[in-house]
Amino acid sequence: MNSNSCDYLLTGATGQVGRYLLRELVHLGNVTVVMRRPSIDLANAEISDLLGNLYYGAVYGVKVVLGDARECDLPIAKHIVNAAGYTHLASVEYDRYWNDNVMTAVRLAHVARQTRATL
């Protein structure tokens, strides 16, 4: 974990549930989104597209952290919202399902316990 802080740490912001949560959370405080993307520019563009006019003008604080929630340097958050999940399961993708759905939740629960955040 790093010394940066935020009100909400959100995983899965581009999924069906996550995009709704992101639009609501920006009204409640500053949000850090964890995303696996090739570049910060692509990630910021995707968040910008999701939020539309809310994102422009920096009225709402949305920061993107690139990486996997199980491994990247997470900020200290008051609240951790895990909307990430892999729902399309093919027989050869059990590892991805396990890592995305189970191990990410375990890591975030551990971080929440360490920092006294709500999960």
Disulfide bonds with the S-S distance in Angstrom:
none
